Amino acid sequence: MTDTVFSNSSNRWMYPSDRPLQSKLQAGWSVHSSGQPDRQRKQEELTDEEKEIINRVIARAEKMEEMEQERIGRLVDRLENMRKNVAGDGVNRCILCGEQLGMLGSACVVCEDCKKNVCTKCGVETNNRLHSVWLCKICIEQREVWKRSGAWFFKGFPKQVLPQPMPIKKTKPQQPVSEPAAPEQPAPEPKHPARALARGDSEDRRGPGQKTGPDPASAPGRGGYGPPVRRASEARMSSSSRDSESWDHSGGAGDSSRSPAGLRRANSVQASRPAPGSVQSPAPPQPGQPGTPGGSRPGPGPAGRFPDQKPEVAPSNPGTTAPPPREERTGGVGGYPAVGAREDRMSHPSGPYSQASAAAPQPAAARQPPPPEEEEEEANSYDSDEASSHPGCPEFSLLYDQDNSSLQCTIIKPTWGLKPMDSNGLADPYVKLHLLPGASKSNKLRTKTLRNTRNPIWNETLVYHGITDEDMQRKTLRISVCDEDKFGHNEFIGETRFSLKKLKPNQRKNFNICLERVIPMKRAGTTGSARGMALYEEEQVERIGDIEERGKILVSLMYSTQQGGLIVGIIRCVHLAAMDANGYSDPFVKLWLKPDMGKKAKHKTQIKKKTLNPEFNEEFFYDIKHSDLAKKSLDISVWDYDIGKSNDYIGGCQLGISAKGERLKHWYECLKNKDKKIERWHQLQNENHVSSD
Amino acid sequence: MAKTYDYLFKLLLIGDSGVGKTCLLFRFSEDAFNTTFISTIGIDFKIRTIELDGKKIKLQIWDTAGQERFRTITTAYYRGAMGIMLVYDITNEKSFDNIKNWIRNIEEHASSDVERMILGNKCDMNDKRQVSKERGEKLAIDYGIKFLETSAKSSANVEEAFFTLARDIMTKLNRKMNDSNSAGAGGPVKITENRSKKTSFFRCSLL
């Protein structure tokens, strides 16, 4: 029965009456002497309250499972790194250190698992039941990963075997959320697709190693227990074939596959798009099934080899079996395998839809392969030597919405054609925006890429949230147009800068500014890492003069008289400081109502992976009397989640009666206006925080 | 977050309604006891990290509702469990008799490798005892399962029970992973490069 539940492709709870194996179920034993009909009736009796309670437990478990998956991801990552760094051939040279083996060199042993030759320094003698065997350090690590991940038991990397939340029949008004788990409530909720997407995304943003890692291991699943040996080789195979597929030609930067997903996510959070955008933005039709497109991937992925495994694992666990980022991003509509799409493009450079794309951007968008790897780096590396014709003038409009603290940038189209960038005489242009000073990934927005056109019509609105009057005074908007290239070597077409000072609040202004072909100030090196560094330095330079910015957070406060407590909403953060080496953070927010509130005083949001503009939309409830609330203060802190070491503090702010300025005002207004939800932006500050947890 | 652990073991508590599964878990995870009976709704879980052989083991212990009407939900959690506690109430004969039904349930739904253990709970209530310790032991021996009498109230054997189960899983883990060399002998090993003919004598290993 369990199998029925899990192998069911929709992976939802079914009522007993819907259950195909119902008869089998009923034939089972019954603890209580009550008759079968009675029992069945009883089962259907689960009330909505009960279902909600169960759903909450499931949500809590999912959260834990996510963390566990991340942990496993790191383990696999580490293993992958070891594999990547092998120096020898495992025949005449030690597989690990590459030392010469044999008569002239070091003593040689054969690893029991991978059967490669290793020197005695890189091998470890372990005691088996009957005799001692040698294992190379990679295979030891491999075994360790199996032990630690639970794969030893589940004969494959454990899949999240949590059922979907149960559907609740009567449509309740979205109850004010009392704990972090609550957003994960029943299916019909509109939040769900977004959440599933977010999860898939968080998967994307994991290191490449993790992506290849779990795949091969998950393949055998429950099917057959291959020894670690086998999996080791498979993992290597699949990772190497992946290499040739995408990494190498993308410039070889270590984290090439990391950035695009993160950027894409940041965009979809930030940009409220007009219609064409929605075609492209991934919206998995079934929450919890973002993994399925991967199954059709012709590549080395396990799903292809073990198709029967797919329904079991993929839907229930976007966390582990999410497909490579490309498919994820193109989502349901444009879910073309990346490789296929590329080949497609190469073989029909001026294909049938090149015309169509200019006339009607919609189908083009749907078809489009996902955005390039490392667009940021690539665009800045700018290696085209044509500096011929005029790059074109994009038409755009800007609106500073003072009330919502947002800057809306609508990119429409260039007034005349862009200069051709590709050999087919066309271009695959996209527009990206930066706010200067402080150009960094945190304030970058980009449009989608339009394929094979010199007359792109984007009609896309990108929105910067949390823009203050001060920002408007001192910041400059950089609009750059780039050509997305087949292999990720994006070319810089041109850019224009616009000082926001010139903009009047709440007044839309249309522009037609010609692009200047500005060569980025620093010409980056050719290797991936050097390029990354150069970019980093450039950003550092640009940041000088900018006060240390930690970012901003949008918080809502409401005292609910009905529930007798404070509801704190953490909506989003923007422009967070990057804490990780990849230029991003994995932010989450902690709340602490001080003092003397005991254990229930602390709450935290989910972790948003690899983003500097996370959208949380979580609400937390504090059961507290209104009179007591006045004495408390709410400590909000944003952290960068790090596994294995303590979390980094990004910034925080304290709301309360002892606070000052906007913070005091917000708190005060909340106390004064019961049952009114008040949203405010708060600047994060670098207060001294000792403990992360 | 910074709390790291080496292994995650997933345990499951099953048994008739009212035998004290939730109380056992409450005792183990929070070292507390509550006499009021609140029937578990569907499922719940608690976490406790323990240390065994210098390894930090995070135990995720699933508590299930004993009530029949939640059976479909609770059985869904069998498969993810590495260890299952079968709990009966020594003052309730029926709950003891049902242990074999619960075992059958495990055989049907849980992983075949799952570690099991039988607990006779409420051993503090000797005056109301209906099931002798010997009968419990006998049943356990019949099934080849470990057995302990526990009391969530007096906390007798609660720690022991969970630690024993965790240790059994740990033992299985070590046995499996350290002896697995033989398991792969016939497995398809993909070889891309030419492998050296030279083999050390270690390769002539027996099972």
Interface residues (C-beta under 8 A of the other chain):
Chain A: M1 T2 D3 V5 F6 W13 P16 L25 G28 W29 S30 V31 H32 S34 R39 K42 Q43 E45 L46 E50 I53 I54 V57 I58 R60 A61 M64 E68 R71 D89 G90 V91 N92 G102 C108 V109 V110 E112 D113 K115 N117 T126 N127 N128 R129 L130 H131 V133 W134 R143 W146 K147 R148 G150 W152 F153 F154 P158 V161 L162 P163 Y225 G226 P227 P228 V229 R230 S233 E234 M237 Y641 D642 I643 G644 K645 S646 N647 S692 D693
Chain B: M1 A2 K3 T4 D6 Y7 L8 K10 D16 I41 G42 I43 D44 F45 I47 Q60 G66 E68 R69 F70 R71 T72 I73 T75 A76 Y77 Y78 R79 G80 M82 N98 N101 R104 N105 E108 H109 S111 D113 I169 K172 L173 K176 M177 N178 D179 S180 N181 A183 G184 G187 P188 V189 K190 I191 T192 E193 N194 R195 S196 K198 T199 S200 F202 R203 S205 L206 L207
